[in-house]
């Protein structure tokens, strides 16, 4: 399900207050870090998300933010990767979940999108729908089970594997 976020909502103020409490440093990724971020995303998430990081990093300024704790990458968030105005993908390492890092990455990404002139952000194929609804009042976009990822090529295991 795709969700729509109003970047002029007052709910962003409340989200900012929560994001400021997070102990991670949230910042725009630098191009020389791209290989480190891609390797980390590949290890913790998926090759599909590595491709989206590549697309987000191709923008100026980059559309990829990172979360750093004690000099270590612990999370990332992209925008304008698969399509303009889209937030995601985003992820936090398992050992850092529940500390508000994902929320802070989300907030800072929305602020970056607003600064670039967007009035709304789209969260494509949102995973934790309730999280986004509670965080900023994201609203479902009516659809007929059709989205931008419809027809996405998928890697299939080699035929005859294990025979």
CNS distance restraints for C-alpha pairs under 8 A (distance, minus, plus):
assign (resid   1 and name CA) (resid 124 and name CA) 6.90 0.50 0.50
assign (resid   1 and name CA) (resid 125 and name CA) 4.75 0.50 0.50
assign (resid   1 and name CA) (resid 126 and name CA) 5.81 0.50 0.50
assign (resid   1 and name CA) (resid 140 and name CA) 6.82 0.50 0.50
assign (resid   1 and name CA) (resid 141 and name CA) 7.31 0.50 0.50
assign (resid   1 and name CA) (resid 143 and name CA) 7.97 0.50 0.50
assign (resid   1 and name CA) (resid 145 and name CA) 7.56 0.50 0.50
assign (resid   2 and name CA) (resid 122 and name CA) 6.77 0.50 0.50
assign (resid   2 and name CA) (resid 123 and name CA) 5.55 0.50 0.50
assign (resid   2 and name CA) (resid 124 and name CA) 4.57 0.50 0.50
assign (resid   2 and name CA) (resid 125 and name CA) 4.95 0.50 0.50
assign (resid   2 and name CA) (resid 126 and name CA) 5.82 0.50 0.50
assign (resid   2 and name CA) (resid 140 and name CA) 5.99 0.50 0.50
assign (resid   2 and name CA) (resid 141 and name CA) 5.57 0.50 0.50
assign (resid   2 and name CA) (resid 147 and name CA) 7.56 0.50 0.50
assign (resid   3 and name CA) (resid 122 and name CA) 5.61 0.50 0.50
assign (resid   3 and name CA) (resid 123 and name CA) 5.00 0.50 0.50
assign (resid   3 and name CA) (resid 124 and name CA) 6.60 0.50 0.50
assign (resid   3 and name CA) (resid 125 and name CA) 7.78 0.50 0.50
assign (resid   3 and name CA) (resid 126 and name CA) 6.75 0.50 0.50
assign (resid   3 and name CA) (resid 129 and name CA) 7.93 0.50 0.50
assign (resid   3 and name CA) (resid 138 and name CA) 5.86 0.50 0.50
assign (resid   3 and name CA) (resid 139 and name CA) 5.24 0.50 0.50
assign (resid   3 and name CA) (resid 140 and name CA) 4.42 0.50 0.50
assign (resid   3 and name CA) (resid 141 and name CA) 5.37 0.50 0.50
assign (resid   4 and name CA) (resid 120 and name CA) 6.72 0.50 0.50
assign (resid   4 and name CA) (resid 121 and name CA) 5.87 0.50 0.50
assign (resid   4 and name CA) (resid 122 and name CA) 4.75 0.50 0.50
assign (resid   4 and name CA) (resid 123 and name CA) 6.42 0.50 0.50
assign (resid   4 and name CA) (resid 138 and name CA) 5.39 0.50 0.50
assign (resid   4 and name CA) (resid 139 and name CA) 5.14 0.50 0.50
assign (resid   4 and name CA) (resid 140 and name CA) 6.29 0.50 0.50
assign (resid   4 and name CA) (resid 141 and name CA) 6.33 0.50 0.50
assign (resid   5 and name CA) (resid 120 and name CA) 5.41 0.50 0.50
assign (resid   5 and name CA) (resid 121 and name CA) 5.05 0.50 0.50
assign (resid   5 and name CA) (resid 122 and name CA) 6.28 0.50 0.50
assign (resid   5 and name CA) (resid 123 and name CA) 7.75 0.50 0.50
assign (resid   5 and name CA) (resid 136 and name CA) 7.01 0.50 0.50
assign (resid   5 and name CA) (resid 137 and name CA) 7.02 0.50 0.50
assign (resid   5 and name CA) (resid 138 and name CA) 4.74 0.50 0.50
assign (resid   5 and name CA) (resid 139 and name CA) 6.65 0.50 0.50
assign (resid   6 and name CA) (resid 119 and name CA) 6.38 0.50 0.50
assign (resid   6 and name CA) (resid 120 and name CA) 4.71 0.50 0.50
assign (resid   6 and name CA) (resid 121 and name CA) 6.74 0.50 0.50
assign (resid   6 and name CA) (resid 138 and name CA) 7.45 0.50 0.50
assign (resid   7 and name CA) (resid  12 and name CA) 7.37 0.50 0.50
assign (resid   7 and name CA) (resid 110 and name CA) 6.82 0.50 0.50
assign (resid   7 and name CA) (resid 111 and name CA) 7.73 0.50 0.50
assign (resid   7 and name CA) (resid 114 and name CA) 6.23 0.50 0.50
assign (resid   7 and name CA) (resid 118 and name CA) 7.44 0.50 0.50
assign (resid   7 and name CA) (resid 119 and name CA) 5.32 0.50 0.50
assign (resid   7 and name CA) (resid 120 and name CA) 5.21 0.50 0.50
assign (resid   7 and name CA) (resid 121 and name CA) 6.89 0.50 0.50
assign (resid   8 and name CA) (resid  12 and name CA) 7.58 0.50 0.50
assign (resid   8 and name CA) (resid 119 and name CA) 6.72 0.50 0.50
assign (resid   8 and name CA) (resid 120 and name CA) 7.95 0.50 0.50
assign (resid   9 and name CA) (resid 136 and name CA) 7.62 0.50 0.50
assign (resid  10 and name CA) (resid  14 and name CA) 7.31 0.50 0.50
assign (resid  11 and name CA) (resid  15 and name CA) 6.28 0.50 0.50
assign (resid  11 and name CA) (resid 135 and name CA) 7.52 0.50 0.50
assign (resid  11 and name CA) (resid 136 and name CA) 5.28 0.50 0.50
assign (resid  11 and name CA) (resid 137 and name CA) 7.18 0.50 0.50
assign (resid  12 and name CA) (resid  16 and name CA) 6.01 0.50 0.50
assign (resid  12 and name CA) (resid 107 and name CA) 7.36 0.50 0.50
assign (resid  12 and name CA) (resid 136 and name CA) 6.24 0.50 0.50
assign (resid  13 and name CA) (resid  17 and name CA) 6.53 0.50 0.50
assign (resid  14 and name CA) (resid  18 and name CA) 6.58 0.50 0.50
assign (resid  15 and name CA) (resid  19 and name CA) 6.09 0.50 0.50
assign (resid  15 and name CA) (resid 103 and name CA) 7.83 0.50 0.50
assign (resid  15 and name CA) (resid 107 and name CA) 6.54 0.50 0.50
assign (resid  15 and name CA) (resid 135 and name CA) 6.54 0.50 0.50
assign (resid  15 and name CA) (resid 136 and name CA) 7.14 0.50 0.50
assign (resid  16 and name CA) (resid  20 and name CA) 6.09 0.50 0.50
assign (resid  16 and name CA) (resid 104 and name CA) 7.80 0.50 0.50
assign (resid  16 and name CA) (resid 107 and name CA) 6.57 0.50 0.50
assign (resid  17 and name CA) (resid  21 and name CA) 6.91 0.50 0.50
assign (resid  18 and name CA) (resid  22 and name CA) 7.30 0.50 0.50
assign (resid  18 and name CA) (resid 100 and name CA) 7.78 0.50 0.50
assign (resid  18 and name CA) (resid 103 and name CA) 7.92 0.50 0.50
assign (resid  18 and name CA) (resid 104 and name CA) 7.56 0.50 0.50
assign (resid  19 and name CA) (resid 100 and name CA) 7.00 0.50 0.50
assign (resid  19 and name CA) (resid 101 and name CA) 7.73 0.50 0.50
assign (resid  19 and name CA) (resid 103 and name CA) 6.39 0.50 0.50
assign (resid  19 and name CA) (resid 104 and name CA) 4.38 0.50 0.50
assign (resid  19 and name CA) (resid 107 and name CA) 6.82 0.50 0.50
assign (resid  20 and name CA) (resid 104 and name CA) 7.50 0.50 0.50
assign (resid  22 and name CA) (resid  99 and name CA) 6.97 0.50 0.50
assign (resid  22 and name CA) (resid 100 and name CA) 5.90 0.50 0.50
assign (resid  22 and name CA) (resid 101 and name CA) 6.31 0.50 0.50
assign (resid  22 and name CA) (resid 104 and name CA) 6.89 0.50 0.50
assign (resid  23 and name CA) (resid  69 and name CA) 7.45 0.50 0.50
assign (resid  24 and name CA) (resid  67 and name CA) 5.86 0.50 0.50
assign (resid  24 and name CA) (resid  68 and name CA) 5.48 0.50 0.50
assign (resid  24 and name CA) (resid  69 and name CA) 5.06 0.50 0.50
assign (resid  24 and name CA) (resid 101 and name CA) 6.71 0.50 0.50
assign (resid  25 and name CA) (resid  67 and name CA) 5.49 0.50 0.50
assign (resid  25 and name CA) (resid  68 and name CA) 5.13 0.50 0.50
assign (resid  25 and name CA) (resid  69 and name CA) 6.53 0.50 0.50
assign (resid  26 and name CA) (resid  65 and name CA) 6.75 0.50 0.50
assign (resid  26 and name CA) (resid  66 and name CA) 5.67 0.50 0.50
assign (resid  26 and name CA) (resid  67 and name CA) 4.59 0.50 0.50
assign (resid  26 and name CA) (resid  68 and name CA) 6.58 0.50 0.50
assign (resid  26 and name CA) (resid 104 and name CA) 7.32 0.50 0.50
assign (resid  26 and name CA) (resid 105 and name CA) 6.58 0.50 0.50
assign (resid  26 and name CA) (resid 108 and name CA) 7.48 0.50 0.50
assign (resid  27 and name CA) (resid  65 and name CA) 5.39 0.50 0.50
assign (resid  27 and name CA) (resid  66 and name CA) 5.60 0.50 0.50
assign (resid  27 and name CA) (resid  67 and name CA) 6.76 0.50 0.50
assign (resid  28 and name CA) (resid  62 and name CA) 6.82 0.50 0.50
assign (resid  28 and name CA) (resid  63 and name CA) 7.48 0.50 0.50
assign (resid  28 and name CA) (resid  64 and name CA) 6.00 0.50 0.50
assign (resid  28 and name CA) (resid  65 and name CA) 4.28 0.50 0.50
assign (resid  28 and name CA) (resid  66 and name CA) 6.24 0.50 0.50
assign (resid  29 and name CA) (resid  33 and name CA) 6.76 0.50 0.50
assign (resid  29 and name CA) (resid  34 and name CA) 7.47 0.50 0.50
assign (resid  29 and name CA) (resid  57 and name CA) 7.83 0.50 0.50
assign (resid  29 and name CA) (resid  62 and name CA) 6.75 0.50 0.50
assign (resid  29 and name CA) (resid  64 and name CA) 5.68 0.50 0.50
assign (resid  29 and name CA) (resid  65 and name CA) 5.22 0.50 0.50
assign (resid  29 and name CA) (resid  66 and name CA) 5.84 0.50 0.50
assign (resid  30 and name CA) (resid  34 and name CA) 6.95 0.50 0.50
assign (resid  30 and name CA) (resid  62 and name CA) 7.46 0.50 0.50
assign (resid  31 and name CA) (resid  57 and name CA) 6.86 0.50 0.50
assign (resid  31 and name CA) (resid  62 and name CA) 7.73 0.50 0.50
assign (resid  33 and name CA) (resid  37 and name CA) 6.28 0.50 0.50
assign (resid  34 and name CA) (resid  38 and name CA) 6.05 0.50 0.50
assign (resid  34 and name CA) (resid  54 and name CA) 7.80 0.50 0.50
assign (resid  34 and name CA) (resid  57 and name CA) 7.33 0.50 0.50
assign (resid  35 and name CA) (resid  39 and name CA) 6.10 0.50 0.50
assign (resid  36 and name CA) (resid  40 and name CA) 6.17 0.50 0.50
assign (resid  37 and name CA) (resid  41 and name CA) 6.09 0.50 0.50
assign (resid  37 and name CA) (resid  73 and name CA) 7.73 0.50 0.50
assign (resid  38 and name CA) (resid  42 and name CA) 6.00 0.50 0.50
assign (resid  38 and name CA) (resid  50 and name CA) 5.40 0.50 0.50
assign (resid  38 and name CA) (resid  53 and name CA) 6.85 0.50 0.50
assign (resid  38 and name CA) (resid  54 and name CA) 7.73 0.50 0.50
assign (resid  39 and name CA) (resid  43 and name CA) 6.16 0.50 0.50
assign (resid  39 and name CA) (resid  50 and name CA) 7.94 0.50 0.50
assign (resid  40 and name CA) (resid  44 and name CA) 6.14 0.50 0.50
assign (resid  40 and name CA) (resid  73 and name CA) 7.91 0.50 0.50
assign (resid  41 and name CA) (resid  45 and name CA) 5.31 0.50 0.50
assign (resid  41 and name CA) (resid  46 and name CA) 6.55 0.50 0.50
assign (resid  41 and name CA) (resid  47 and name CA) 7.76 0.50 0.50
assign (resid  41 and name CA) (resid  49 and name CA) 6.89 0.50 0.50
assign (resid  41 and name CA) (resid  50 and name CA) 6.05 0.50 0.50
assign (resid  42 and name CA) (resid  46 and name CA) 5.08 0.50 0.50
assign (resid  42 and name CA) (resid  47 and name CA) 5.50 0.50 0.50
assign (resid  42 and name CA) (resid  49 and name CA) 7.51 0.50 0.50
assign (resid  42 and name CA) (resid  50 and name CA) 6.06 0.50 0.50
assign (resid  44 and name CA) (resid  93 and name CA) 6.90 0.50 0.50
assign (resid  45 and name CA) (resid  49 and name CA) 7.00 0.50 0.50
assign (resid  45 and name CA) (resid  91 and name CA) 7.75 0.50 0.50
assign (resid  46 and name CA) (resid  50 and name CA) 6.54 0.50 0.50
assign (resid  47 and name CA) (resid  51 and name CA) 6.46 0.50 0.50
assign (resid  48 and name CA) (resid  52 and name CA) 6.58 0.50 0.50
assign (resid  49 and name CA) (resid  53 and name CA) 6.16 0.50 0.50
assign (resid  49 and name CA) (resid  89 and name CA) 6.48 0.50 0.50
assign (resid  50 and name CA) (resid  54 and name CA) 6.32 0.50 0.50
assign (resid  51 and name CA) (resid  55 and name CA) 6.46 0.50 0.50
assign (resid  52 and name CA) (resid  56 and name CA) 6.16 0.50 0.50
assign (resid  52 and name CA) (resid  78 and name CA) 7.67 0.50 0.50
assign (resid  52 and name CA) (resid  81 and name CA) 5.20 0.50 0.50
assign (resid  52 and name CA) (resid  82 and name CA) 6.34 0.50 0.50
assign (resid  52 and name CA) (resid  89 and name CA) 7.29 0.50 0.50
assign (resid  53 and name CA) (resid  57 and name CA) 6.00 0.50 0.50
assign (resid  53 and name CA) (resid  64 and name CA) 6.76 0.50 0.50
assign (resid  53 and name CA) (resid  78 and name CA) 6.62 0.50 0.50
assign (resid  53 and name CA) (resid  81 and name CA) 6.88 0.50 0.50
assign (resid  54 and name CA) (resid  58 and name CA) 6.34 0.50 0.50
assign (resid  54 and name CA) (resid  81 and name CA) 7.95 0.50 0.50
assign (resid  55 and name CA) (resid  59 and name CA) 7.38 0.50 0.50
assign (resid  55 and name CA) (resid  80 and name CA) 7.85 0.50 0.50
assign (resid  55 and name CA) (resid  81 and name CA) 5.10 0.50 0.50
assign (resid  55 and name CA) (resid  82 and name CA) 7.36 0.50 0.50
assign (resid  56 and name CA) (resid  62 and name CA) 5.95 0.50 0.50
assign (resid  56 and name CA) (resid  63 and name CA) 4.56 0.50 0.50
assign (resid  56 and name CA) (resid  64 and name CA) 5.67 0.50 0.50
assign (resid  56 and name CA) (resid  78 and name CA) 6.11 0.50 0.50
assign (resid  56 and name CA) (resid  79 and name CA) 6.38 0.50 0.50
assign (resid  56 and name CA) (resid  80 and name CA) 5.98 0.50 0.50
assign (resid  56 and name CA) (resid  81 and name CA) 4.58 0.50 0.50
assign (resid  57 and name CA) (resid  62 and name CA) 4.60 0.50 0.50
assign (resid  57 and name CA) (resid  63 and name CA) 5.80 0.50 0.50
assign (resid  57 and name CA) (resid  64 and name CA) 6.02 0.50 0.50
assign (resid  58 and name CA) (resid  62 and name CA) 6.31 0.50 0.50
assign (resid  58 and name CA) (resid  63 and name CA) 7.90 0.50 0.50
assign (resid  59 and name CA) (resid  63 and name CA) 6.23 0.50 0.50
assign (resid  63 and name CA) (resid  78 and name CA) 5.47 0.50 0.50
assign (resid  63 and name CA) (resid  79 and name CA) 5.15 0.50 0.50
assign (resid  63 and name CA) (resid  80 and name CA) 6.24 0.50 0.50
assign (resid  63 and name CA) (resid  81 and name CA) 7.31 0.50 0.50
assign (resid  64 and name CA) (resid  76 and name CA) 6.91 0.50 0.50
assign (resid  64 and name CA) (resid  77 and name CA) 5.67 0.50 0.50
assign (resid  64 and name CA) (resid  78 and name CA) 4.32 0.50 0.50
assign (resid  64 and name CA) (resid  79 and name CA) 6.52 0.50 0.50
assign (resid  65 and name CA) (resid  76 and name CA) 5.53 0.50 0.50
assign (resid  65 and name CA) (resid  77 and name CA) 5.22 0.50 0.50
assign (resid  65 and name CA) (resid  78 and name CA) 6.29 0.50 0.50
assign (resid  65 and name CA) (resid 105 and name CA) 6.95 0.50 0.50
assign (resid  65 and name CA) (resid 108 and name CA) 7.93 0.50 0.50
assign (resid  65 and name CA) (resid 109 and name CA) 7.03 0.50 0.50
assign (resid  66 and name CA) (resid  73 and name CA) 6.99 0.50 0.50
assign (resid  66 and name CA) (resid  74 and name CA) 7.65 0.50 0.50
assign (resid  66 and name CA) (resid  75 and name CA) 5.65 0.50 0.50
assign (resid  66 and name CA) (resid  76 and name CA) 4.26 0.50 0.50
assign (resid  66 and name CA) (resid  77 and name CA) 6.44 0.50 0.50
assign (resid  66 and name CA) (resid 105 and name CA) 7.31 0.50 0.50
assign (resid  67 and name CA) (resid  73 and name CA) 5.99 0.50 0.50
assign (resid  67 and name CA) (resid  74 and name CA) 5.57 0.50 0.50
assign (resid  67 and name CA) (resid  75 and name CA) 4.81 0.50 0.50
assign (resid  67 and name CA) (resid  76 and name CA) 5.97 0.50 0.50
assign (resid  67 and name CA) (resid 101 and name CA) 7.09 0.50 0.50
assign (resid  67 and name CA) (resid 105 and name CA) 7.05 0.50 0.50
assign (resid  68 and name CA) (resid  72 and name CA) 5.26 0.50 0.50
assign (resid  68 and name CA) (resid  73 and name CA) 4.66 0.50 0.50
assign (resid  68 and name CA) (resid  74 and name CA) 5.63 0.50 0.50
assign (resid  68 and name CA) (resid  75 and name CA) 7.15 0.50 0.50
assign (resid  69 and name CA) (resid  73 and name CA) 6.66 0.50 0.50
assign (resid  69 and name CA) (resid  74 and name CA) 6.63 0.50 0.50
assign (resid  74 and name CA) (resid  92 and name CA) 5.73 0.50 0.50
assign (resid  74 and name CA) (resid  93 and name CA) 5.38 0.50 0.50
assign (resid  74 and name CA) (resid  96 and name CA) 6.83 0.50 0.50
assign (resid  75 and name CA) (resid  90 and name CA) 7.46 0.50 0.50
assign (resid  75 and name CA) (resid  91 and name CA) 5.50 0.50 0.50
assign (resid  75 and name CA) (resid  92 and name CA) 4.07 0.50 0.50
assign (resid  75 and name CA) (resid  93 and name CA) 6.10 0.50 0.50
assign (resid  75 and name CA) (resid 101 and name CA) 7.31 0.50 0.50
assign (resid  75 and name CA) (resid 102 and name CA) 7.31 0.50 0.50
assign (resid  75 and name CA) (resid 105 and name CA) 7.88 0.50 0.50
assign (resid  76 and name CA) (resid  90 and name CA) 5.48 0.50 0.50
assign (resid  76 and name CA) (resid  91 and name CA) 5.64 0.50 0.50
assign (resid  76 and name CA) (resid  92 and name CA) 6.63 0.50 0.50
assign (resid  76 and name CA) (resid 105 and name CA) 6.92 0.50 0.50
assign (resid  77 and name CA) (resid  87 and name CA) 7.81 0.50 0.50
assign (resid  77 and name CA) (resid  88 and name CA) 5.98 0.50 0.50
assign (resid  77 and name CA) (resid  89 and name CA) 5.92 0.50 0.50
assign (resid  77 and name CA) (resid  90 and name CA) 4.06 0.50 0.50
assign (resid  77 and name CA) (resid  91 and name CA) 6.58 0.50 0.50
assign (resid  77 and name CA) (resid 105 and name CA) 5.97 0.50 0.50
assign (resid  77 and name CA) (resid 106 and name CA) 6.95 0.50 0.50
assign (resid  77 and name CA) (resid 109 and name CA) 7.00 0.50 0.50
assign (resid  78 and name CA) (resid  87 and name CA) 6.13 0.50 0.50
assign (resid  78 and name CA) (resid  88 and name CA) 4.87 0.50 0.50
assign (resid  78 and name CA) (resid  89 and name CA) 5.57 0.50 0.50
assign (resid  78 and name CA) (resid  90 and name CA) 6.23 0.50 0.50
assign (resid  78 and name CA) (resid 109 and name CA) 7.26 0.50 0.50
assign (resid  79 and name CA) (resid  84 and name CA) 7.69 0.50 0.50
assign (resid  79 and name CA) (resid  85 and name CA) 7.01 0.50 0.50
assign (resid  79 and name CA) (resid  86 and name CA) 5.53 0.50 0.50
assign (resid  79 and name CA) (resid  87 and name CA) 4.30 0.50 0.50
assign (resid  79 and name CA) (resid  88 and name CA) 5.46 0.50 0.50
assign (resid  79 and name CA) (resid  89 and name CA) 7.50 0.50 0.50
assign (resid  79 and name CA) (resid 109 and name CA) 6.88 0.50 0.50
assign (resid  79 and name CA) (resid 113 and name CA) 7.58 0.50 0.50
assign (resid  80 and name CA) (resid  84 and name CA) 4.47 0.50 0.50
assign (resid  80 and name CA) (resid  85 and name CA) 5.57 0.50 0.50
assign (resid  80 and name CA) (resid  86 and name CA) 5.25 0.50 0.50
assign (resid  80 and name CA) (resid  87 and name CA) 6.58 0.50 0.50
assign (resid  80 and name CA) (resid  88 and name CA) 7.98 0.50 0.50
assign (resid  81 and name CA) (resid  86 and name CA) 6.98 0.50 0.50
assign (resid  81 and name CA) (resid  87 and name CA) 7.78 0.50 0.50
assign (resid  81 and name CA) (resid  88 and name CA) 7.32 0.50 0.50
assign (resid  82 and name CA) (resid  86 and name CA) 6.98 0.50 0.50
assign (resid  85 and name CA) (resid 113 and name CA) 7.51 0.50 0.50
assign (resid  85 and name CA) (resid 118 and name CA) 6.92 0.50 0.50
assign (resid  85 and name CA) (resid 120 and name CA) 7.24 0.50 0.50
assign (resid  85 and name CA) (resid 121 and name CA) 5.26 0.50 0.50
assign (resid  85 and name CA) (resid 122 and name CA) 5.98 0.50 0.50
assign (resid  86 and name CA) (resid 121 and name CA) 5.79 0.50 0.50
assign (resid  86 and name CA) (resid 122 and name CA) 4.66 0.50 0.50
assign (resid  86 and name CA) (resid 123 and name CA) 5.68 0.50 0.50
assign (resid  86 and name CA) (resid 124 and name CA) 6.53 0.50 0.50
assign (resid  87 and name CA) (resid 109 and name CA) 7.47 0.50 0.50
assign (resid  87 and name CA) (resid 110 and name CA) 7.81 0.50 0.50
assign (resid  87 and name CA) (resid 121 and name CA) 6.40 0.50 0.50
assign (resid  87 and name CA) (resid 122 and name CA) 5.97 0.50 0.50
assign (resid  87 and name CA) (resid 123 and name CA) 5.09 0.50 0.50
assign (resid  87 and name CA) (resid 124 and name CA) 7.13 0.50 0.50
assign (resid  88 and name CA) (resid 123 and name CA) 6.60 0.50 0.50
assign (resid  88 and name CA) (resid 124 and name CA) 7.30 0.50 0.50
assign (resid  90 and name CA) (resid 102 and name CA) 7.51 0.50 0.50
assign (resid  90 and name CA) (resid 105 and name CA) 7.94 0.50 0.50
assign (resid  91 and name CA) (resid 102 and name CA) 6.78 0.50 0.50
assign (resid  92 and name CA) (resid  96 and name CA) 6.50 0.50 0.50
assign (resid  92 and name CA) (resid  97 and name CA) 6.19 0.50 0.50
assign (resid  92 and name CA) (resid 101 and name CA) 7.08 0.50 0.50
assign (resid  92 and name CA) (resid 102 and name CA) 6.24 0.50 0.50
assign (resid  93 and name CA) (resid  97 and name CA) 6.51 0.50 0.50
assign (resid  96 and name CA) (resid 101 and name CA) 7.48 0.50 0.50
assign (resid  97 and name CA) (resid 101 and name CA) 7.08 0.50 0.50
assign (resid  97 and name CA) (resid 102 and name CA) 7.57 0.50 0.50
assign (resid 100 and name CA) (resid 104 and name CA) 6.20 0.50 0.50
assign (resid 101 and name CA) (resid 105 and name CA) 6.15 0.50 0.50
assign (resid 102 and name CA) (resid 106 and name CA) 6.09 0.50 0.50
assign (resid 103 and name CA) (resid 107 and name CA) 6.16 0.50 0.50
assign (resid 103 and name CA) (resid 135 and name CA) 7.84 0.50 0.50
assign (resid 104 and name CA) (resid 108 and name CA) 6.15 0.50 0.50
assign (resid 105 and name CA) (resid 109 and name CA) 6.04 0.50 0.50
assign (resid 106 and name CA) (resid 110 and name CA) 6.24 0.50 0.50
assign (resid 107 and name CA) (resid 111 and name CA) 6.28 0.50 0.50
assign (resid 108 and name CA) (resid 112 and name CA) 6.15 0.50 0.50
assign (resid 109 and name CA) (resid 113 and name CA) 6.19 0.50 0.50
assign (resid 110 and name CA) (resid 114 and name CA) 6.15 0.50 0.50
assign (resid 110 and name CA) (resid 121 and name CA) 7.26 0.50 0.50
assign (resid 111 and name CA) (resid 115 and name CA) 6.14 0.50 0.50
assign (resid 112 and name CA) (resid 116 and name CA) 6.34 0.50 0.50
assign (resid 113 and name CA) (resid 117 and name CA) 6.65 0.50 0.50
assign (resid 113 and name CA) (resid 118 and name CA) 5.63 0.50 0.50
assign (resid 113 and name CA) (resid 121 and name CA) 7.52 0.50 0.50
assign (resid 114 and name CA) (resid 118 and name CA) 4.79 0.50 0.50
assign (resid 114 and name CA) (resid 119 and name CA) 6.18 0.50 0.50
assign (resid 114 and name CA) (resid 120 and name CA) 7.80 0.50 0.50
assign (resid 124 and name CA) (resid 147 and name CA) 7.71 0.50 0.50
assign (resid 124 and name CA) (resid 148 and name CA) 7.67 0.50 0.50
assign (resid 125 and name CA) (resid 147 and name CA) 7.62 0.50 0.50
assign (resid 128 and name CA) (resid 132 and name CA) 6.82 0.50 0.50
assign (resid 129 and name CA) (resid 133 and name CA) 6.23 0.50 0.50
assign (resid 130 and name CA) (resid 134 and name CA) 6.01 0.50 0.50
assign (resid 131 and name CA) (resid 135 and name CA) 5.96 0.50 0.50
assign (resid 132 and name CA) (resid 136 and name CA) 6.06 0.50 0.50
assign (resid 132 and name CA) (resid 137 and name CA) 6.74 0.50 0.50
assign (resid 132 and name CA) (resid 138 and name CA) 5.60 0.50 0.50
assign (resid 133 and name CA) (resid 137 and name CA) 4.38 0.50 0.50
assign (resid 133 and name CA) (resid 138 and name CA) 4.46 0.50 0.50
assign (resid 133 and name CA) (resid 139 and name CA) 6.64 0.50 0.50
assign (resid 134 and name CA) (resid 138 and name CA) 7.61 0.50 0.50
assign (resid 143 and name CA) (resid 147 and name CA) 7.81 0.50 0.50
assign (resid 146 and name CA) (resid 150 and name CA) 6.21 0.50 0.50
assign (resid 157 and name CA) (resid 161 and name CA) 7.25 0.50 0.50
